[in-house]
Amino acid sequence: MLNYLLIIFLALVSIGCSKKENSYFPLNAGLKWQYNVALTTRDGLEKQKYILQNIGPGELNSEPVFLRESLDGTILYYSLSEEGIYYLGNSDSKLLDPKFYSDRQIVIPKNLTVGAKWNQSTITKLLKKTGPPQKTEFKIIADVPLDLRIESLDDTITVPAGQFSKCMRIKMTGSAYKNAGNYVGLTLVNVEQTNWYSPGVGLVKLERLETTQSAALDKGTLSIELVNFESK
């Protein structure tokens, strides 16, 4: 569950500092976020807390990066390029021999204008159901290409942490056919996700919907809302 959240944060997920155009995703050391997470699958509703903290600058393969750490010890790696802010991947700091798992994708593009577009892919994780015999888990894991677009730079969002204005709204949509085996068969998988980022704060809200044409595994949802933001 936590590894999945790392993928879609943004998400899971501000190089802020002196560059105003990147302040939607600040990565300067000392910042801390707490989120409420609500995950709904065919198994029902699951609620969790999710905490992230900026560590600051670091290195990955001798290249400069910025680091975030989640409460479970997962380290997230980010970098700046001419295209924008990239999420590079993650590793588990609690392991004796941590391995780096690559997942390079743009989080925030350089071109921060309404209508700006880019592409990436995502893996579905919400389409699952546990049932007999012996609590067998049925799930659809599909690689779905996404079209991303900045839809607004002026949204006002209210979450448990308060009201945030001048938020950037990024919409992601995509679909792909997936043969999920005898239980489901061939089905069209759709993904819709919307992220809201506040200047100087970062991600304040995320909503994700995964659907299929199959009644057996018809949909799953994920909602993430900011509960508390700490800056030093």
ChimeraX attribute file (.defattr): number of C-alpha atoms within 10 A of each C-alpha:
attribute: neighborCount
match mode: 1-to-1
recipient: residues
	/A:1	9
	/A:2	12
	/A:3	12
	/A:4	15
	/A:5	17
	/A:6	21
	/A:7	20
	/A:8	17
	/A:9	16
	/A:10	19
	/A:11	15
	/A:12	19
	/A:13	24
	/A:14	27
	/A:15	25
	/A:16	18
	/A:17	15
	/A:18	10
	/A:19	10
	/A:20	13
	/A:21	18
	/A:22	24
	/A:23	20
	/A:24	22
	/A:25	23
	/A:26	24
	/A:27	28
	/A:28	21
	/A:29	18
	/A:30	13
	/A:31	18
	/A:32	20
	/A:33	21
	/A:34	21
	/A:35	23
	/A:36	18
	/A:37	18
	/A:38	16
	/A:39	18
	/A:40	18
	/A:41	20
	/A:42	17
	/A:43	13
	/A:44	9
	/A:45	12
	/A:46	11
	/A:47	13
	/A:48	12
	/A:49	13
	/A:50	19
	/A:51	17
	/A:52	23
	/A:53	22
	/A:54	22
	/A:55	18
	/A:56	16
	/A:57	16
	/A:58	13
	/A:59	12
	/A:60	14
	/A:61	6
	/A:62	7
	/A:63	8
	/A:64	14
	/A:65	20
	/A:66	24
	/A:67	22
	/A:68	24
	/A:69	21
	/A:70	20
	/A:71	13
	/A:72	14
	/A:73	14
	/A:74	20
	/A:75	23
	/A:76	27
	/A:77	25
	/A:78	26
	/A:79	21
	/A:80	18
	/A:81	10
	/A:82	8
	/A:83	11
	/A:84	18
	/A:85	20
	/A:86	19
	/A:87	26
	/A:88	20
	/A:89	17
	/A:90	24
	/A:91	19
	/A:92	18
	/A:93	15
	/A:94	11
	/A:95	10
	/A:96	7
	/A:97	9
	/A:98	13
	/A:99	11
	/A:100	15
	/A:101	12
	/A:102	12
	/A:103	15
	/A:104	16
	/A:105	19
	/A:106	21
	/A:107	22
	/A:108	25
	/A:109	21
	/A:110	16
	/A:111	15
	/A:112	17
	/A:113	14
	/A:114	15
	/A:115	13
	/A:116	14
	/A:117	17
	/A:118	13
	/A:119	14
	/A:120	15
	/A:121	15
	/A:122	17
	/A:123	15
	/A:124	21
	/A:125	18
	/A:126	24
	/A:127	25
	/A:128	21
	/A:129	18
	/A:130	14
	/A:131	12
	/A:132	8
	/A:133	7
	/A:134	7
	/A:135	9
	/A:136	10
	/A:137	11
	/A:138	18
	/A:139	19
	/A:140	21
	/A:141	17
	/A:142	20
	/A:143	16
	/A:144	20
	/A:145	18
	/A:146	21
	/A:147	16
	/A:148	21
	/A:149	20
	/A:150	22
	/A:151	17
	/A:152	17
	/A:153	19
	/A:154	14
	/A:155	15
	/A:156	14
	/A:157	18
	/A:158	13
	/A:159	16
	/A:160	12
	/A:161	15
	/A:162	12
	/A:163	11
	/A:164	18
	/A:165	14
	/A:166	15
	/A:167	22
	/A:168	25
	/A:169	22
	/A:170	23
	/A:171	20
	/A:172	21
	/A:173	19
	/A:174	20
	/A:175	19
	/A:176	15
	/A:177	14
	/A:178	18
	/A:179	15
	/A:180	15
	/A:181	12
	/A:182	7
	/A:183	12
	/A:184	18
	/A:185	10
	/A:186	15
	/A:187	17
	/A:188	14
	/A:189	25
	/A:190	21
	/A:191	23
	/A:192	18
	/A:193	20
	/A:194	19
	/A:195	24
	/A:196	24
	/A:197	27
	/A:198	26
	/A:199	21
	/A:200	18
	/A:201	23
	/A:202	26
	/A:203	27
	/A:204	28
	/A:205	22
	/A:206	24
	/A:207	16
	/A:208	20
	/A:209	19
	/A:210	22
	/A:211	21
	/A:212	23
	/A:213	14
	/A:214	15
	/A:215	9
	/A:216	15
	/A:217	21
	/A:218	15
	/A:219	21
	/A:220	24
	/A:221	21
	/A:222	21
	/A:223	18
	/A:224	27
	/A:225	22
	/A:226	23
	/A:227	19
	/A:228	16
	/A:229	18
	/A:230	11
	/A:231	12
	/A:232	7
